[in-house]
Amino acid sequence: MTDRMAEQRVRVTQDSGSRWRRRAGEYDTLHEALAAAEPGDTVTVRPGVFREAVVIDKPVTVLAAEGPGSVRISPPGGVPLTVAAAATVQDVIVEGSDRSLPAVLVTADGARLTGCRIDTQASAGVELGDGASAVLRSCTVANPAGLGVRLRPGARAGLQECEVSAAGQAGIAVLGGAAAVLDRCKVHHTGGAGLLLTGAGSGAELTGCEIYEIRGSGVQAEDGAVGRLTDCTVHRVTGNGLTLDTDAELLLAGCRIHDLPENAADLRGRARLRLERCTLHTFGRGALSVWDAGTEVEAEGSEIHSAGGDYPALWVSDGARLALADCTLHDLPDALFVLDRDSRASAADCSFSRIRSSAVSVSGGATADLTDCRIQEAGTGLWFRDHGSGGLLTGCEIADVATGVIVAKGADPVLRECTVRGAGDAGVYVSAQGRGTFEDCRVSHGRGFGFHVIDGCRTVLTRCRAEQNGRAGFEFSEAGPVTEGCVSDDVPPPPPALPVPRAALPAAPPLAPAPPYPPLLAPAAGPAAGPALLPATARLTSAGPAPAGAAAIAPIPDCRPADEALAELDALVGLATVKQEVRTLIDLITVGRRRRKAGLKAPSLRRHLAFTGAPGTGKTTVARLYGEILASLGVLQRGHLVEVARVDLVGEHIGSTAIRTAAAFDRARGGVLFIDEAYALAPEDGGRDFGREAIDTLVKLMEDHRDEVVVIVAGYTAEMERFLVANPGLSSRFSRTVTFPDYSADELLEIARAQCAEHEYALAEATAKALHEHFAGLERGPAFGNGRTARQVFETMVERHAMRVAQLADPSTEELQLLVPADLPL
């Protein structure tokens, strides 16, 4: 039979708590069968087409006897299936043709549809009325005439492995405070949004879902609706991947949005979006388009790449906010544009690469703050375009760009500890009343100028560094820039002063009246004066010194990057506690500088050190590396090491000691003054020894020039304790003591092995064992030389090896290299 049911069975499993009964019957219509059923019964429907509107008002189960597709409910009018109780409908097809009514209407709590297919021309394929709830599992909805699934105010729906395969309007609409949970569902080929959320309190949670082939936005949220998508994909839509408006909020985690002609996400009207570990790519306009005051986007651990058009990937305007953390942006025409006053973008630990035009552009009074970001292979790294535009950039790296940083038309950013490397033109370019503050910044390996400031811009450059730039390190065409403590490798060091006999000096002419200085070019009045201003045409190149009155750009210090010096320190044998002490000092310096920049108090730091330990434990080597590290961090100007002892500081008559000590201190300016065997300046029976004068002079110089020189005193442990109490100011200035322990036999053997490798010798296994026993048996008294002893033993072994091998007529290569036990010292 096709128009009526061939057989129906109604099984009553229990109708009361006191008795059981079982009955079955056959009914011509579903209406009759449902009328005969009681709560809890199962209505099993044999194959056929039922031309009746079905209303289920009892908690029963209706299922197709022969599985999915065998039973069709297809009335000529009305709602084909109404579920008005906590009933279950399984494996049936529902067809409808009334475009003013839904095909399936749920009006009660607890309804379930499993394995059903709704194929209809209706206002909605499935509609949940006000306050109703339902679970749809493995269902398919196709409704080219209207909505796929509609949840009216207060309704709740759970969809598991369902598919909205076609809809004339939105695929799933959650309205007026309703809520939907979707798990592994697909929504595609809809005429409106794939998922529509609207109304305060409306919400949806999607996991493992796919939204595609949508004629509109993939997800549209508005009017205070909230959604969360996890491990979902939105792609191949004709509108935006996500559209948010009017206080809507979405959270996406592990999602993919791609292949879109418009924006991956467009936000307006105080909407909020958070992306966690998401990927946005192949979009026609932008990845994130963020508009209006109060609108905010946060993205963390996400990737944005492969734009299909010529628009900026990230667009922030009209007072909106964008925050990026640990994100990657690449293969884009422009990466980040921030426009309009009160608009703000921030990025921390993000990477921008392969950007055809500008990685970051700031205009209209907007602000961009970047921390520890990397920009590589871009047209312009950072472009601050006009008045009021700026931001704070800290620890950023810009490499392989046409121009590193452009500041123009009154823009005023602050850059701290940033680097520009390999610019095709200028590393930093300031023009047209642009300003900008650059602190501890470095520009290197560019083909143009390092820092190029024109039009008299009042740019402030503090402790900036330029090296290996094709044209010049610093180019200032007019007066205006302010510099302090800057260095460049195209500035020659001053020639050494030649001593002139006093008698050969001409008499000084009478002093002429000093010419009046313009207010902006007044010379500095000693160390306490502020930074001077560079006059016009202050091009600082190797062609000659800067003009008179120019702020000094010093020669670049001859030091390596901190990482290289630290690597050499780590490569030293032993000294674990020493290495830890040095790293602690570096960490204190680094964090202290960052705290000051953040407006916080920096921890009190004593850079002067006391090294204690026996000779040969590496004190001088560590002092040299410490100076290099401080210079590379910008704490010291040059980082060089000046090593002195008592004989270099103490004179033979009254007054000469102070002169010698001051001269040694001056040679160490910008670096480290290393005083070996410093305890010799304060002998136990010194009496009126001039060493005390050296100590007093040194203490005063350290106070007067506390930021210019690091002083390290070294010597035996016990003697250094006596030295540090010789002057009340010593113990406070050398409050940190680093102890260098004696090397163990294992460490001495490691040093000997390193000597062998360096000089292309080899130790036989028996030789290494004998050498270890030799080192273990050495007496470790005051004269023990530690590393020096290991090197001396190696040199003795080389000599004895040479005497032995010289007796061989035709020694092999192995014999020329191999050290044997017989070569050990007697």
Secondary structure as UniProt FT lines:
FT   STRAND          8..11
FT   HELIX           30..36
FT   TURN            39..40
FT   STRAND          42..45
FT   STRAND          48..50
FT   STRAND          54..56
FT   STRAND          61..64
FT   TURN            65..66
FT   TURN            68..69
FT   STRAND          71..73
FT   STRAND          81..83
FT   STRAND          88..90
FT   STRAND          92..94
FT   TURN            99..100
FT   STRAND          104..106
FT   STRAND          111..114
FT   STRAND          117..119
FT   STRAND          124..128
FT   TURN            130..131
FT   STRAND          133..137
FT   STRAND          140..143
FT   TURN            144..145
FT   STRAND          147..151
FT   TURN            153..154
FT   STRAND          156..160
FT   STRAND          163..167
FT   STRAND          172..175
FT   TURN            176..177
FT   STRAND          179..183
FT   STRAND          186..190
FT   STRAND          195..198
FT   TURN            200..201
FT   STRAND          203..207
FT   STRAND          210..214
FT   STRAND          219..222
FT   TURN            223..224
FT   STRAND          226..230
FT   STRAND          233..237
FT   STRAND          242..245
FT   STRAND          249..253
FT   STRAND          256..260
FT   STRAND          265..267
FT   TURN            269..270
FT   STRAND          272..276
FT   STRAND          279..283
FT   STRAND          288..290
FT   TURN            293..294
FT   STRAND          296..300
FT   STRAND          303..305
FT   STRAND          312..316
FT   TURN            318..319
FT   STRAND          321..325
FT   STRAND          328..332
FT   STRAND          334..339
FT   TURN            341..342
FT   STRAND          344..348
FT   STRAND          351..363
FT   TURN            364..365
FT   STRAND          367..371
FT   STRAND          374..384
FT   TURN            387..388
FT   STRAND          392..394
FT   STRAND          397..408
FT   TURN            409..410
FT   STRAND          414..416
FT   STRAND          419..421
FT   STRAND          428..431
FT   TURN            432..433
FT   STRAND          437..439
FT   STRAND          442..444
FT   STRAND          449..453
FT   TURN            455..456
FT   STRAND          460..462
FT   STRAND          465..467
FT   STRAND          472..476
FT   STRAND          482..484
FT   STRAND          487..488
FT   TURN            489..490
FT   HELIX           502..504
FT   HELIX           519..521
FT   TURN            527..528
FT   TURN            536..537
FT   STRAND          540..541
FT   TURN            542..543
FT   TURN            548..549
FT   STRAND          554..555
FT   HELIX           562..571
FT   HELIX           576..597
FT   TURN            598..599
FT   STRAND          609..613
FT   TURN            615..616
FT   HELIX           619..632
FT   TURN            633..634
FT   STRAND          641..644
FT   HELIX           646..649
FT   TURN            654..655
FT   HELIX           656..667
FT   TURN            668..670
FT   STRAND          672..675
FT   TURN            676..677
FT   HELIX           678..681
FT   TURN            684..685
FT   TURN            687..688
FT   HELIX           691..704
FT   TURN            705..708
FT   STRAND          710..715
FT   HELIX           717..724
FT   HELIX           728..733
FT   STRAND          736..740
FT   HELIX           745..758
FT   TURN            759..760
FT   STRAND          762..763
FT   HELIX           765..776
FT   TURN            782..783
FT   HELIX           787..805
FT   TURN            806..807
FT   HELIX           813..817
FT   STRAND          818..819
FT   HELIX           821..823
//
